[in-house]
């Protein structure tokens, strides 16, 4: 009985000390360092982070391990500090920054919006891109034009050739789509109608209550429209991050992540191509190499969107990509709102 009472007294004492140490902050130093150890930082690293957050004049430096906003401000302060000290390319600095970005990524994907999926196609909204798999014919691209309780109205599918006399109406299709900030989904349905609205051909696809959630998002993407050069590679091994000195094929980067890029090019391209994409975002030159895993051809514009799965970038390149994807460089010279920069240097030379 005495021992139990002693344990209760000690716990109450610890709670009281913790609350007193907090003061007007959300977390006490005890909670801060315990959290730092929990998420993988050493005591000295946690102290360095807290000191840097204090120097950056964050309202509550102890919130860095819980708040994305506070953590971003701290990473931004580290970036400027290491660059000013000439240490930004040192191996130890790059490893430490990668550790910070890894934690930033975990904190991002701990948010509820990445765990709340959908179960019905009735949750699909207009402008959602779709892939329609037709057995025996292949994969077609389409976009949701309108959605109501009875069906999805989608643009006329484009892709492979269809045989003479082919009819969409009544056809069973498998529908694939990627929901932003969520995951990929697939469901089976039927084409209810093939009609024209204001002389524009569209399809009506029946809803499904049986959505299968597939691949979840592994990295955050930055939507952009940055001019770039694209180069065809014979192999990915070697200098896949070494900048090329001569201009390549002009293209536009439409989104960017540490896992790859989507680029807009003129004409057609085949899936399986090995490519390198080179461009500037602000003052940073980024080079991403990888394999074309998907190609969406837009016949009316004679353009294609290539989805490139990147070779795992080096720690330095990954840190640069994450800095822009997470908007860490916001406010730096040459970088616009949202971390994107329209920099014509990609087309120079």
C-alpha positions in Angstrom: 0.0 0.0 0.0 2.8 2.3 0.9 4.7 1.5 -2.2 1.6 2.2 -4.4 1.1 5.5 -2.7 4.8 6.4 -3.2 4.5 5.6 -7.0 1.4 7.8 -7.2 3.2 10.7 -5.4 6.2 10.4 -7.8 3.9 10.4 -10.9 2.0 13.5 -9.6 5.4 15.2 -8.9 6.6 14.5 -12.4 3.4 15.8 -13.9 3.6 18.9 -11.8 7.3 19.5 -12.7 6.4 19.0 -16.4 3.6 21.5 -16.2 5.8 24.0 -14.4 8.6 23.6 -17.0 6.1 24.2 -19.9 5.4 27.7 -18.8 3.5 29.4 -21.6 4.7 26.8 -24.2 2.8 23.8 -25.4 5.5 21.2 -24.5 8.1 21.1 -21.7 11.8 20.4 -22.3 11.2 17.0 -20.9 8.5 16.2 -23.4 10.5 17.8 -26.2 13.6 15.7 -25.7 11.5 12.5 -25.2 9.7 13.2 -28.4 13.0 13.8 -30.2 14.4 10.5 -29.1 11.1 8.8 -30.0 11.3 10.0 -33.6 15.0 9.2 -34.0 17.1 12.2 -33.1 20.0 12.1 -30.7 20.0 14.4 -27.7 22.6 16.7 -29.3 20.6 16.8 -32.6 17.4 17.7 -30.6 19.3 20.5 -28.8 20.6 21.8 -32.2 17.1 21.8 -33.6 15.7 23.6 -30.6 18.5 26.2 -30.6 18.0 26.8 -34.4 14.3 27.2 -33.9 14.9 29.7 -31.1 17.3 31.7 -33.4 14.7 31.6 -36.1 12.4 33.3 -33.6 9.7 30.7 -33.7 6.9 31.4 -31.4 7.2 28.0 -29.7 10.5 26.2 -30.5 9.3 23.1 -28.5 6.5 22.5 -31.1 9.0 21.6 -33.9 8.5 17.9 -33.4 4.7 18.2 -33.6 3.9 21.0 -36.0 4.6 20.9 -39.7 4.6 24.7 -39.9 7.2 25.1 -37.1 9.3 22.2 -38.6 9.3 23.8 -42.0 10.4 27.2 -40.6 13.2 25.3 -38.7 14.4 23.5 -41.8 14.4 26.8 -43.7 16.6 28.3 -41.0 19.0 25.3 -41.2 19.2 25.6 -45.0 20.1 29.3 -44.8 22.5 28.8 -42.0 24.4 25.9 -43.6 24.6 27.8 -46.9 25.9 31.0 -45.3 28.5 28.9 -43.4 29.5 27.1 -46.6 28.6 23.7 -45.2 25.6 22.9 -47.3 27.6 20.4 -49.5 29.4 18.6 -46.6 28.5 14.9 -46.1 27.5 15.3 -42.5 25.3 18.3 -43.3 23.5 16.5 -46.1 23.0 13.4 -43.9 21.5 15.6 -41.1 19.2 17.5 -43.5 18.1 14.1 -45.0 17.2 13.0 -41.5 15.1 16.2 -41.0 13.3 15.7 -44.3 12.6 12.0 -43.6 10.9 13.1 -40.4 9.1 15.9 -42.3 7.7 13.3 -44.6 6.5 11.1 -41.8 4.8 14.0 -40.1 3.1 14.9 -43.4 1.7 11.4 -44.0 0.6 11.1 -40.4 -2.1 13.7 -41.2 -5.7 12.2 -41.3 -6.3 13.3 -44.9 -3.9 10.6 -46.1 -5.7 7.8 -44.2 -9.3 8.6 -45.0 -10.2 6.8 -48.2 -13.4 6.7 -50.2 -15.7 3.7 -50.7 -18.0 4.8 -53.5 -17.5 6.2 -57.0 -20.1 8.9 -56.0 -17.2 10.6 -54.2 -15.4 11.2 -57.5 -15.4 14.9 -58.5 -15.2 16.6 -62.0 -11.8 16.9 -63.6 -10.7 13.6 -62.1 -8.5 11.8 -64.6 -9.4 8.1 -65.3 -7.9 5.1 -67.0 -10.4 2.7 -68.6 -9.2 -0.8 -69.2 -11.2 -2.5 -72.0 -10.5 -6.3 -72.2 -8.9 -7.2 -75.5 -8.3 -3.5 -76.5 -6.1 -2.0 -73.9 -6.1 1.1 -71.7 -7.8 4.4 -72.6 -7.6 7.8 -70.9 -10.6 9.9 -70.0 -11.6 12.7 -67.6 -14.7 13.2 -65.5 -16.9 16.0 -67.0 -19.7 15.8 -64.5 -20.9 13.6 -61.6 -24.3 13.0 -60.2 -26.0 10.3 -58.1 -26.8 8.1 -61.1 -23.6 8.1 -63.1 -20.3 9.6 -64.0 -20.2 11.6 -67.3 -16.7 11.3 -68.8 -14.9 12.6 -71.9 -14.7 10.3 -74.8 -11.8 7.9 -74.2 -8.6 8.2 -76.1 -5.9 5.6 -76.5 -5.6 2.5 -78.6 -7.5 1.8 -81.8 -11.0 0.3 -81.8 -12.3 -2.1 -84.4 -14.9 -1.0 -87.0 -18.5 -0.9 -85.6 -17.2 -0.8 -82.0 -19.7 0.4 -79.4 -19.0 1.7 -76.0 -22.6 1.4 -74.7 -23.1 -1.7 -72.6 -19.4 -2.4 -72.4 -17.9 -3.6 -69.1 -14.8 -1.6 -68.1 -12.3 -1.5 -65.3 -11.8 2.1 -64.1 -8.5 3.2 -62.5 -7.9 6.6 -61.0 -5.5 8.4 -58.6 -7.2 10.5 -55.9 -5.0 13.5 -54.9 -3.5 13.3 -51.5 -4.9 9.8 -51.0 -4.3 6.7 -53.1 -5.1 4.8 -56.3 -8.5 3.2 -56.8 -10.0 0.7 -59.2 -13.6 -0.5 -59.7 -15.6 -2.4 -62.4 -18.6 -0.9 -64.1 -20.6 -0.6 -67.3 -21.0 2.1 -69.9 -24.6 3.2 -69.7 -24.8 5.6 -72.6 -22.7 6.8 -75.5 -24.1 10.2 -76.5 -23.3 13.8 -77.5 -24.0 16.9 -75.5 -23.6 20.1 -77.4 -22.0 18.1 -80.1 -19.3 16.8 -77.7 -19.1 13.0 -77.4 -19.3 11.7 -73.8 -19.9 8.4 -72.0 -22.1 7.8 -68.9 -20.5 5.2 -66.6 -22.5 3.6 -63.8 -21.5 4.0 -60.2 -19.9 1.4 -58.0 -20.0 0.9 -54.2 -17.0 -1.5 -54.4 -13.9 0.5 -54.8 -10.6 -1.2 -54.2 -7.9 1.0 -52.7 -4.6 0.2 -54.3 -1.2 1.9 -54.0 -1.1 4.7 -51.4 0.9 7.9 -52.0 4.6 7.4 -51.0 5.7 11.0 -51.5 4.2 14.5 -51.9 4.1 16.1 -55.3 4.6 19.6 -56.4 2.4 20.8 -59.2 4.4 23.1 -61.5 5.0 24.2 -65.1 8.7 24.5 -65.2 10.6 24.5 -68.6 13.1 21.7 -68.9 15.3 19.6 -71.2 14.7 15.9 -71.8 17.4 13.5 -72.9 17.1 9.9 -74.1 19.5 7.6 -72.2 20.9 4.2 -73.2 21.2 3.1 -69.6 20.5 4.5 -66.2 23.8 3.5 -64.6 26.5 6.1 -64.3 26.1 9.9 -64.3 22.3 9.9 -64.0 22.4 13.1 -62.0 25.2 14.8 -63.9 23.9 17.9 -65.7 24.2 17.8 -69.5 26.1 20.6 -71.2 24.1 20.7 -74.5 20.4 21.4 -74.9 18.0 18.5 -75.1 14.4 18.2 -76.2 12.3 21.0 -74.8 9.6 19.9 -72.3 7.6 21.2 -69.3 7.7 19.6 -65.9 4.1 19.4 -64.7 4.7 17.7 -61.3 7.7 16.7 -59.3 8.4 14.4 -56.4 11.3 12.4 -55.0 9.9 9.4 -56.8 9.7 10.9 -60.3 8.3 13.6 -62.6 5.5 14.1 -65.1 6.6 16.0 -68.2 4.8 17.4 -71.2 6.4 16.9 -74.6 5.4 17.4 -78.2 4.5 14.3 -80.2 4.4 10.7 -79.0 6.7 8.6 -76.8 6.8 4.9 -75.8 6.5 3.4 -72.4 9.8 2.0 -71.2 12.1 4.8 -72.5 15.0 5.7 -70.3 15.2 9.5 -69.9 16.9 12.3 -68.0 15.0 15.5 -67.2 17.1 18.6 -66.4 15.7 21.9 -65.1 16.0 24.8 -62.7 13.7 25.6 -59.8 14.8 28.9 -58.4 18.6 28.8 -58.0 18.7 25.0 -57.8 19.4 22.8 -60.8 17.6 19.5 -60.5 18.3 16.4 -62.6 16.0 13.4 -62.5 16.6 10.2 -64.5 14.3 7.2 -64.8 12.0 5.1 -66.8 8.8 6.2 -68.6 6.1 4.1 -66.9 3.1 5.8 -68.6 2.4 8.0 -71.6 -0.9 9.9 -72.2 -1.1 11.1 -75.8 -3.4 14.1 -76.6 -4.1 13.7 -80.3 -5.8 17.1 -80.8 -2.6 18.9 -79.5 -0.1 16.3 -80.6 1.4 16.3 -77.1 2.1 13.6 -74.5 2.4 13.6 -70.8 5.1 11.2 -69.7 5.1 9.7 -66.2 8.7 9.0 -65.2 9.6 6.7 -62.4 12.9 8.0 -61.1 16.0 6.2 -60.1 16.5 6.7 -56.3 18.2 10.1 -56.1 21.3 10.8 -54.2 20.8 12.3 -50.7 21.7 15.8 -51.9 19.4 15.7 -54.9 16.6 14.2 -52.8 17.0 17.0 -50.2 16.8 19.7 -53.0 13.6 18.1 -54.4 12.0 17.9 -51.0 12.9 21.5 -50.2 10.8 22.6 -53.1 8.0 20.0 -52.8 7.6 20.9 -49.1 7.8 24.6 -49.9 10.9 25.1 -47.7 12.4 27.5 -50.2 9.4 29.9 -50.1 10.7 33.4 -49.8 14.1 32.7 -51.3 15.2 34.7 -54.3 14.0 33.3 -57.6 11.3 31.0 -56.0 7.7 31.8 -56.4 4.7 31.1 -54.2 4.1 27.4 -53.7 7.8 26.7 -54.3 7.6 26.8 -58.1 9.7 29.0 -60.3 9.4 29.6 -64.0 13.1 29.8 -64.8 14.1 30.2 -68.5 17.7 29.1 -67.7 16.5 25.6 -68.5 16.3 26.7 -72.1 19.5 28.7 -72.1 22.8 27.8 -73.8 
